[in-house]
Amino acid sequence: MSPDERCVLSFPGGNLDFVWSETTFKRLVKADPEITAAWYDAKSNTLSIGTKDNGLYQFKTNGALQLADKFTSGSSKLPSNHVTIVFQDKTGRYWVGTAAGLMSGAPGKWKNDFANYEVRRVREFGTEIYVLADNELHKSAGGDKWITLDLDERMVEGEIRDFDVDKDGKIWMVSGVITQYDPLSGAYKTFGGPENYTSLYGFRIAVDADGAAWVGTEDKGLYVVDKADALHIDVVLE
C-alpha cells in the first residue's frame, strides 16, 4: 500500500483486502477521526468504518468513494460514538459493537443490546451469534434472546480479550492462556506455560479454515496452534 492508503484488514474485525485513500476519507467526513474498526460488504459495495469518537461511517465504493451514511449516538441508536467492532452475518445484518453496547440490524430497523457493556468481538456459527462483552461470552439464535455462557473461570486467566469459533463450533479464547471450549461436551483444553505460550498480553485470536488458531500478542509475536496437542511460536525480538 502507498503511505496514503488504508486497508480493511488492518483494523479489528476487518474481513476483506479492500483499500481506500486516507486523504479522500478525511475530505469526505470533514474530520480526522481515529479509525477503530472496519468491514467491507462486497455484495453491496459498502465500506463501514468505525471510529473512536465520531461514530460509524458508511461509504459506497462504486467508482469514487462516496459517503452514504453516518451513525452517531445523537442521530441513531448507536449506544456510543466509540465503535469497537463491525460485523455482518450471513443474512446481511450488521452488528456494531461500541464501548457502551451493541447496535444490530439495518438502517431504520436497528435494535440495542448490552447497554453500558463494552463489546469487543462478534462472531457467527450457524444460526448463532456470539458476543464478547465485559469479559463475558453471550450467544443468541439470531439475536432474539441472549444466553450468557457459564464458563469455568479456572480455565481462563484474567480478562478474556478476544475469541473465535472454529468450523466444529469450538470456542477459542485468549486471556493469560489460550483456551479451547466445546459447548456441546463442556470440555476444555488450555495452552499456557508448559506448552510455551508465555505471553500475558494476547489481544487477538482467529481460527482459519484448517482449524489452526492464530494468536497475536503485544509482547511476544505470533503464536499458532495447529492441533490440539501442538503449539508453534514465531517470535520477533526488537
N, C-alpha and C positions, 0 to 999 in steps of 0.2 A: 504494500500500500504506500501511497505517497504521504508526506507529512500532513496533508490536509484531509486525508481520508480516515473514516472510522468504520468499523465492521461490527455487525450484529454479534458475531461470535466473541467479541472482546468484552462483552458485558454479561452479568448474571442472567441466566435464562435464555441467552442467545441460541437460536436454533438453526440458522442458515448463514452461509457465507455471502451476505449482502453488504455492499459498501456504499457509503454516502459521503458527501462533502461536508466537512465541519463548517466551512465558511458559508455554504448555502443554508445549512441548518440554522446557524445563528442569525442570518439575514431574515429568514422566514419567521422565526419566532421572536425576533427583535429583542433578544436577550442572549446571555452566555451562561446557561444553566449547566450544572454538573450532571452528567448522564449516569444513571444508576442501573438501568435495565433496558433490554431491547428484545424485540421479537419481529420476525418478518413473515407475513402471510402471503405465500407465493400465489395462492389461488385468486386472491382479490388485489394483489399487488399493493398491499398495505404495510407500511412500516410503522411500528409502535415504539416510541422512545419514552422511557420513564426517567424522571429527574429527581434530584434531592429536594428541591424547594418549589419547583414550578409545575408539579403535577405530571400529567401524561399527554404527549402529543401523538397524533396520528397523521401520516403523510401518504398520499398516493404517489406511486413511483412510475406510472405510465409516462414515459418521456422524462421531462424535468421533474424534480422533486416538488410536490405541491402540498402545502399544509391543508389537511382536510378537517381536523377537529382538535380541540384541546379540552381536557378534563381537569378540573381543579376541585378542591373541597368546597369552594364557594359557588361553583356553577354546575356541579353534578353530585352524584352520590359517592364520589371518591372520598374515602374517610380521611385521607391526609395527602398533602402535596408532596410528601416524601414517598416515592414509589420504590419498592424493594424488588419486585419481580413482576414480569408479564408472561402469561402462559395462555395458550389457546388449545382447547381439547379437540378431539376428532370431529365433533359436531360443529366446530367453528366458534364456539362460545369462548369469550375472553374471561380470564381470571387475573385480576390486577391486585397484587399484594402491596400493602403500604405499611408504614410504621405504626398505624393505628387501626388496622382492619383490612378487610377484603371486599373488593367490588367485583361482581361477576355478572355475566350476561352479554347484552349487546346494547348499543345506543337506544335509549327510550325504554329499555327493559332491564335496567340494572337493578341488582339487589345487593344488600350488605350482609356480611357475616363477620364474626370475630371482632366485635367492637373493642377498641383500645388494645388489641393484640398486635404485636409486631409479626407480620407474616414474612417468612424467609424463603419458602420454597413451595411450589405447587407441582404435583406430578399426577399422572394418569395411568391406570392399569385396568384394561377392560372398560367397564362402565363406571368404575370407581375413581373418585378424585381424592388425592391425598394432599394435606396441607400441613406444613410445619409452622406453628405459630406459638410464640412464647415458650419455646422448649418442649412443646407437646405435639404429638402427631395425631392428626384427625383424619377421618375418612368419611366419605359420603357417596351414595349411589346417585350420581347426577347432581349433587349439591343440595338436595332437598332436606336431609336430616343428617346432622353431623354426629359421629361417634368418636370419642377420644380413645385411642389405643392404650391399653393398660400394659405399658412396658415395664419390664423388670429393671429397676434403677441400678441394680448391681451389674447389669450387662452393658451399661454406658458409663462414661467417666466425665462428669461435669456436663456442660451445656451441649446439646445437640446442635451443631452448626449447619448441617446440611444432610440431605438424604436423597436416595433414588430408589426406584423399583425395577428389578430385573425382569427378564422375559418369563420367569416362572412365578412371579408375584412375590418374591422375597424382597424384603426392605433392607437396604444398606444405609447405615447411618455413620457419620463421622463426628466424634467428640474427642475426648482424650485417647480413645481407642477407635478402631473400626469395628462395627457391629453388623452382623447379618441376622435378620429376624424373619422367621417363616410364620406368617399369621395363621396358616392352616394347622400346622403341628405345634406351634408355640415354641419351637426350638430356636436356640441362639448359637451363634458362633462369633467369637471375638478375636481380634488380631491386635496385639499390643506389644509390650516389651519383649517377651520370649520369641515373637515372630519378627523382631527387628523393626516394628513400627514404633518409633520412639518420639514422634512429634506430638506436642501438646497443642499445636496450632493448625490443625487441619481445618480448612474452610470450605472446600468444595469437593463433592463426590459425584461421579457419573458412571453408570454401568453401560457398556457397549453391547452391540447385538450378539457378541460371542460370550457374554456373561462376565467379562473382565471388569473389575471395579477400579476406576482411576481416581486417586485422591490427591488433590493439590494442597500443599501446606505453605505456611508463611515463612517457615524456617529451614525446612529440610528437603525441598524439592518435591518431586512427584513419586508417589507410590502406586504400584499396580498389583492387584490381587487377581491372578489369572484363574486360580482354582481355590476351592475352599481350604486346601491344605498347603497352598504355596503363595508366597508373597515376594515380589521383586521390587527393588528400590533403585531409583535413579536420583542421585544427589549431585547438585552443582554447588560447590563452595565458592563464595566470593570473599 
